[in-house]
Amino acid sequence: MAGYFDGIPAIRYEGPETDNEYAFRHYNPDEVVMGKTLRDHLRFSVAWWHSFAWPGGDPFGGQTFERPWFGDTMELAKLKADEAFDMFRILQAPFFCWHDADIRPEGETLAENLSRLDEIIDHIGQRMEGTDIQCLWGTANLFSHRRFMAGAATNPDPEVFLFSAATVKACLDATHKLKGANYVLWGGREGYETLLNTDLKRERQQAGRFLSMVVDYKHKIGFEGTILIEPKPQEPTKHQYDYDVATVYGFLKDFGLENEVKLNVEQGHAILAGHSFEHELALAASLGVLGSIDMNKNDYQSGWDTDQFPTNVPEMMLAYYEVLKAGGFTTGGTNFDAKVRRQSLDPEDLILAHVGAMDCCAAGLKAAAKMLEDGKLEQARNERYAGWDQVQDLLGSDLATLHERALRDSVNPEPRSGRQERLENLVNRYL
């Protein structure tokens, strides 16, 4: 049987002048930037769900894609895995990510789900042997099946909580077996549609206890990867409890998990929450919880989570600037939580979408590295706060003392320019 990607050449770096669409222009995996190769900086990952499981539907129409692995048998699940590894090879993609529902067909019972998961994990493990391809993270799909329509950990039905706990335990075991670098929890249905039937306090306590159980089990089995939460404000629910970085950090603090769990920050979710991607990354880094990123883009006109492949290099430069400033990825990486448009039917579309995204990320990271190494932006930022270097004692004082000091010194500050436009001009020089 012919492979789905037969005839598509392996993608190699040819440089910015090439007109070969099956080549990298900016992503040279072996190029060293700030002491690390681009491969190690970017840690690219292909998402199993959008690349191999998504049928091409939207709210107004069904399946448009015809993939040879679509179906509900284990044989087709294994074919899907085989074709996935062929795609990873073509792209030189070092990592992949998965939900359990992406890699195995749904069973009639929990036991059948877990048995099928074990079987496909063994198959994927065999495909990994003799390659450099690794699992960036695994996760459980606790949002697609109708049983999760009112949430998983936050569900009012305790049997759903129980089913979810068993599923996450199995998925964490599977991630551990594949030597995954992280395990992700995304609360797609952990939220509400209306407060009229919702007990916020109870549901938040359930979510906190569930996450604590995950952390405890991680340590019990010796999983050395990072537990990650992925913030998103809404969609599919009206309001999700993991709204944004600040909300999730407050949640972690409440349950004493801020040193156990980090965040997987997605570009599209940041936009939905009314933030920029760099804002969410900078905040996560400042709080010590930046773990990994999902790289994509949303259509700014549509107003929902369109999960498009990233193409905006200036935006990516600002994002990777925050990543580099924070010291870069450790266990995390750049996962393409992105899907081709439902009219992009050909195998070549799937490959070239990743090629373009990888190139744009590489261009953005290299520009960010130049800006960070040059130091002019950080110098300007430091100069803006330089006055504080002379008065560190202010923060250790009290309100009455500062009142007295302000009157004694006749303090009468004059506004100073923030120089925003000059800094925007500076940033554009590195593109």
Legacy VTK file of the C-alpha trace (Angstrom):
# vtk DataFile Version 3.0
C-alpha trace
ASCII
DATASET POLYDATA
POINTS 431 float
0.000 0.000 0.000
1.388 3.392 -1.002
2.119 5.800 1.830
0.039 8.934 2.187
3.112 11.176 1.914
4.846 9.232 -0.878
6.614 11.492 -3.349
7.135 14.323 -0.863
10.859 14.863 -0.283
12.500 15.192 3.106
12.758 18.880 3.978
16.284 20.256 4.186
17.714 23.704 4.856
18.663 25.581 1.661
18.797 29.186 2.874
16.728 32.329 2.340
17.453 32.586 -1.397
15.982 29.222 -2.392
12.766 29.057 -4.399
12.217 25.409 -3.484
9.003 25.254 -1.459
10.101 21.902 -0.058
13.047 23.454 1.758
13.676 25.481 4.888
14.758 29.074 4.343
15.387 30.090 7.948
15.285 26.895 9.991
18.692 25.264 9.940
18.433 22.752 12.795
22.199 22.774 13.351
22.651 26.558 13.328
23.972 27.777 16.691
22.275 30.808 18.224
23.179 32.023 21.701
25.145 28.849 22.365
22.423 26.346 21.327
21.301 24.875 18.045
17.962 25.977 16.654
16.802 22.371 17.069
17.427 22.620 20.819
16.045 26.147 21.135
12.772 25.565 19.314
12.057 21.897 20.109
9.378 21.647 17.417
6.458 19.299 17.975
3.686 18.077 15.671
0.202 17.836 17.194
-1.427 14.453 16.565
-4.980 15.837 16.872
-4.964 18.578 14.258
-2.603 16.855 11.822
-4.005 13.323 11.890
-7.347 13.250 13.725
-9.183 16.412 12.640
-11.661 15.646 9.823
-11.905 19.190 8.447
-15.285 20.125 9.858
-16.601 23.407 11.166
-19.839 24.498 12.901
-21.618 24.699 9.547
-20.316 21.628 7.761
-18.822 18.205 8.342
-15.811 16.287 7.169
-13.868 17.528 4.146
-10.671 15.490 4.565
-10.312 11.930 3.308
-7.387 10.349 5.115
-6.647 6.635 4.614
-6.397 6.137 8.392
-9.834 7.541 9.266
-11.940 4.919 11.019
-12.564 3.241 14.353
-10.346 0.146 14.247
-6.965 -0.491 15.847
-5.544 -1.379 12.440
-6.350 2.129 11.189
-4.996 3.660 14.405
-1.690 1.905 13.739
-1.736 3.045 10.111
-2.272 6.593 11.390
0.777 6.224 13.626
2.875 4.855 10.761
1.939 7.784 8.528
2.568 10.210 11.387
6.119 8.966 11.795
6.661 9.313 8.056
5.599 12.951 8.362
7.891 13.507 11.365
10.767 12.119 9.270
10.004 14.366 6.306
9.883 17.468 8.533
12.845 16.538 10.766
10.373 17.145 13.606
12.010 16.061 16.882
8.799 15.798 18.965
5.108 14.957 18.832
2.128 15.473 21.203
-1.092 13.497 21.611
-4.444 13.060 23.339
-5.554 9.503 24.026
-8.572 9.973 21.739
-6.264 11.006 18.870
-4.263 7.813 18.871
-6.828 5.109 19.719
-10.478 4.587 18.720
-13.147 5.065 21.376
-14.215 1.854 23.073
-17.521 0.806 24.582
-16.127 0.837 28.123
-13.358 2.415 30.168
-11.510 -0.913 30.219
-11.635 -1.126 26.421
-10.342 2.449 26.102
-7.397 1.672 28.368
-6.616 -1.611 26.616
-6.579 0.129 23.240
-4.392 2.890 24.650
-1.873 0.329 25.898
-1.816 -1.362 22.508
-1.260 1.806 20.490
1.352 3.135 22.932
3.320 -0.083 22.406
3.075 0.455 18.639
4.195 4.090 18.887
7.061 3.051 21.152
8.198 0.579 18.499
8.080 3.307 15.840
10.223 5.544 18.066
12.945 2.911 18.338
16.010 3.703 16.258
14.932 7.329 15.731
15.557 10.617 17.502
11.808 11.358 17.624
10.505 11.948 21.141
7.216 12.621 22.924
7.004 16.248 24.051
3.817 15.583 25.987
0.749 13.451 26.290
-2.687 14.310 27.621
-6.205 12.958 28.048
-9.122 14.158 25.964
-11.684 14.945 28.670
-13.895 17.189 26.538
-15.040 15.560 23.271
-17.197 12.640 24.451
-20.694 13.501 25.621
-19.926 12.165 29.113
-17.748 15.252 29.601
-20.358 17.804 28.547
-20.421 19.242 32.109
-16.691 18.872 32.674
-14.353 16.184 33.949
-12.792 17.094 37.304
-15.491 19.723 37.877
-18.445 17.569 36.806
-21.461 17.451 39.159
-21.569 13.674 38.628
-18.909 11.906 40.761
-18.816 8.984 38.324
-17.449 11.306 35.648
-14.768 12.460 38.104
-13.901 8.797 38.705
-13.824 7.957 34.982
-11.620 11.005 34.357
-9.188 10.114 37.132
-8.753 6.612 35.739
-8.215 8.008 32.243
-5.609 10.556 33.339
-3.777 7.908 35.367
-3.535 5.722 32.253
-2.442 8.638 30.041
0.237 9.688 32.520
1.461 6.082 32.621
1.541 6.053 28.816
3.443 9.347 28.647
5.924 7.978 31.185
6.348 4.800 29.125
7.185 6.879 26.046
9.644 8.929 28.138
7.572 12.061 27.525
9.048 15.369 28.620
5.760 16.756 29.996
2.154 15.903 30.774
-0.548 18.494 29.972
-3.993 19.153 31.428
-6.320 21.378 29.413
-9.703 21.990 31.005
-11.758 22.371 27.869
-15.012 21.706 29.731
-13.819 22.717 33.197
-16.072 25.741 33.394
-19.744 26.582 33.038
-22.442 27.697 30.629
-24.597 29.385 33.289
-24.226 30.161 36.973
-27.860 29.144 37.485
-26.867 25.479 37.787
-23.225 25.871 38.881
-21.606 25.671 42.319
-18.361 27.558 41.647
-16.797 26.866 45.027
-17.448 23.125 44.864
-16.187 22.793 41.290
-13.002 24.730 42.055
-12.286 22.461 45.022
-12.817 19.399 42.848
-10.402 20.748 40.239
-7.775 21.514 42.873
-8.013 18.056 44.409
-7.861 16.405 40.982
-4.683 18.281 40.071
-3.122 17.419 43.434
-3.819 13.744 42.721
-2.061 14.056 39.342
1.004 15.607 40.972
1.052 12.948 43.687
0.852 10.173 41.099
3.620 11.742 39.026
5.961 11.434 41.991
4.721 7.938 42.855
5.704 6.526 39.450
8.911 8.551 39.160
7.802 10.629 36.186
10.479 13.297 35.813
8.635 15.413 33.261
6.753 18.626 33.992
3.018 18.793 34.716
1.550 21.601 32.613
-1.799 23.412 32.604
-2.930 25.148 29.414
-4.969 28.346 30.039
-7.968 29.284 27.885
-10.771 31.739 28.750
-13.759 30.220 26.944
-14.720 27.930 24.052
-16.114 25.382 24.358
-17.628 26.576 27.660
-18.827 30.126 28.232
-16.287 30.570 31.041
-13.344 28.283 31.829
-11.672 28.140 35.208
-8.177 28.191 33.646
-8.935 31.578 32.045
-5.402 32.959 31.637
-1.921 32.845 33.190
-2.840 35.062 36.142
-5.973 33.044 36.917
-4.161 29.708 36.770
-1.324 30.995 38.953
-3.824 32.108 41.590
-5.409 28.662 41.427
-2.027 26.957 41.854
-1.191 29.168 44.834
-4.512 28.364 46.482
-3.779 24.631 46.366
-0.033 24.848 47.082
0.943 23.646 43.606
2.852 26.665 42.263
6.171 24.812 42.596
4.811 21.601 41.067
2.971 22.761 37.954
3.945 25.049 35.084
1.986 26.427 32.139
1.652 25.561 28.478
0.790 28.948 26.959
-0.976 29.124 23.587
-0.927 32.118 21.266
-4.570 31.756 20.235
-5.790 31.374 23.801
-3.913 34.506 24.866
-5.752 36.460 22.175
-9.125 35.036 23.248
-8.378 36.188 26.798
-7.793 39.750 25.583
-4.004 39.604 25.961
-1.039 39.473 23.639
0.968 36.258 23.469
4.073 38.039 24.755
2.106 39.358 27.730
1.106 35.854 28.808
4.657 34.563 28.284
6.227 37.456 30.178
3.803 37.040 33.076
4.330 33.277 33.257
8.101 33.784 33.214
7.954 36.455 35.925
5.952 34.058 38.111
8.315 31.160 37.467
5.707 28.980 35.736
6.590 29.221 32.017
6.858 25.647 30.790
6.013 25.250 27.104
4.104 26.913 24.256
1.480 26.028 21.685
2.317 28.076 18.616
-0.465 29.063 16.243
-2.474 32.156 15.363
-6.103 33.205 15.406
-7.990 35.133 12.786
-8.325 38.538 14.445
-11.532 39.209 12.524
-13.369 35.991 13.447
-13.115 36.192 17.221
-12.888 32.465 17.917
-10.124 29.886 18.228
-9.208 29.229 14.583
-5.891 27.435 15.295
-4.147 28.569 12.122
-0.490 27.982 11.399
1.644 30.934 12.513
2.919 33.262 9.785
3.523 36.572 11.595
7.277 36.832 12.210
7.151 40.132 14.172
4.693 38.587 16.646
6.842 35.469 16.955
9.950 37.563 17.549
8.306 39.224 20.565
7.131 35.845 21.855
10.508 34.161 21.568
12.157 37.214 23.085
10.274 36.465 26.311
11.165 32.768 26.070
14.863 33.509 25.553
14.903 36.158 28.268
13.496 33.542 30.640
16.360 31.191 29.808
14.684 29.163 27.050
12.849 25.872 27.216
13.902 23.073 29.550
11.330 20.289 29.212
8.989 22.377 27.046
9.041 23.249 23.372
7.137 24.695 20.427
4.076 22.589 19.669
2.109 23.439 16.542
-1.447 23.372 17.846
-2.526 24.327 14.348
-4.548 22.845 11.534
-4.669 23.363 7.794
-7.823 25.027 6.508
-10.680 22.686 5.617
-10.179 23.450 1.897
-6.508 22.395 2.084
-7.070 18.779 1.103
-3.716 17.532 -0.162
-0.904 15.769 1.724
1.410 18.504 0.503
-0.706 21.121 2.284
-0.111 19.426 5.621
3.638 19.240 5.091
4.089 22.752 3.725
1.990 24.319 6.480
4.501 22.959 8.995
7.470 23.978 6.838
6.286 27.574 6.690
5.525 27.671 10.403
8.909 26.224 11.325
10.633 28.771 9.107
8.693 31.662 10.636
9.458 30.494 14.164
13.151 30.201 13.329
13.184 33.685 11.796
11.384 35.066 14.846
13.710 33.381 17.319
16.843 34.528 15.481
15.570 38.113 15.423
14.734 37.865 19.124
18.214 36.543 19.870
19.801 39.474 18.020
17.677 41.904 19.997
18.525 40.246 23.300
22.260 40.019 22.558
22.379 43.611 21.327
20.945 44.724 24.651
19.551 48.079 23.536
15.971 47.258 24.475
16.954 46.001 27.922
19.198 49.033 28.377
16.295 51.359 27.619
14.072 49.428 30.016
16.701 49.553 32.772
17.202 53.277 32.269
13.474 53.847 32.733
13.645 52.296 36.202
17.107 53.567 37.099
15.760 55.904 39.775
14.811 52.907 41.879
18.452 51.851 42.126
19.057 54.831 44.407
16.029 54.350 46.677
15.647 50.623 47.329
14.766 51.442 50.931
11.369 52.791 49.807
9.942 49.298 49.456
11.061 48.361 52.937
9.526 51.414 54.545
5.970 52.150 55.708
3.276 54.561 54.590
3.703 57.092 57.433
7.477 57.316 56.916
7.057 57.809 53.190
4.484 60.540 53.833
6.959 62.360 56.045
9.795 61.883 53.541
7.761 63.177 50.584
6.914 66.378 52.476
10.456 66.827 53.799
12.047 66.454 50.342
9.358 68.579 48.619
8.772 65.768 46.144
7.130 67.107 42.968
7.823 64.639 40.125
7.682 65.638 36.463
6.382 63.101 33.904
8.962 61.451 31.645
8.433 60.071 28.163
7.868 56.342 27.858
9.472 56.501 24.381
7.160 53.804 23.037
7.465 54.744 19.367
11.251 54.912 19.561
11.330 51.437 21.065
8.928 50.112 18.419
11.289 51.484 15.775
14.187 49.798 17.542
12.420 46.434 17.612
11.707 46.578 13.878
15.415 46.900 13.105
15.978 43.301 14.102
13.492 41.823 11.633
LINES 1 432
431 0 1 2 3 4 5 6 7 8 9 10 11 12 13 14 15 16 17 18 19 20 21 22 23 24 25 26 27 28 29 30 31 32 33 34 35 36 37 38 39 40 41 42 43 44 45 46 47 48 49 50 51 52 53 54 55 56 57 58 59 60 61 62 63 64 65 66 67 68 69 70 71 72 73 74 75 76 77 78 79 80 81 82 83 84 85 86 87 88 89 90 91 92 93 94 95 96 97 98 99 100 101 102 103 104 105 106 107 108 109 110 111 112 113 114 115 116 117 118 119 120 121 122 123 124 125 126 127 128 129 130 131 132 133 134 135 136 137 138 139 140 141 142 143 144 145 146 147 148 149 150 151 152 153 154 155 156 157 158 159 160 161 162 163 164 165 166 167 168 169 170 171 172 173 174 175 176 177 178 179 180 181 182 183 184 185 186 187 188 189 190 191 192 193 194 195 196 197 198 199 200 201 202 203 204 205 206 207 208 209 210 211 212 213 214 215 216 217 218 219 220 221 222 223 224 225 226 227 228 229 230 231 232 233 234 235 236 237 238 239 240 241 242 243 244 245 246 247 248 249 250 251 252 253 254 255 256 257 258 259 260 261 262 263 264 265 266 267 268 269 270 271 272 273 274 275 276 277 278 279 280 281 282 283 284 285 286 287 288 289 290 291 292 293 294 295 296 297 298 299 300 301 302 303 304 305 306 307 308 309 310 311 312 313 314 315 316 317 318 319 320 321 322 323 324 325 326 327 328 329 330 331 332 333 334 335 336 337 338 339 340 341 342 343 344 345 346 347 348 349 350 351 352 353 354 355 356 357 358 359 360 361 362 363 364 365 366 367 368 369 370 371 372 373 374 375 376 377 378 379 380 381 382 383 384 385 386 387 388 389 390 391 392 393 394 395 396 397 398 399 400 401 402 403 404 405 406 407 408 409 410 411 412 413 414 415 416 417 418 419 420 421 422 423 424 425 426 427 428 429 430
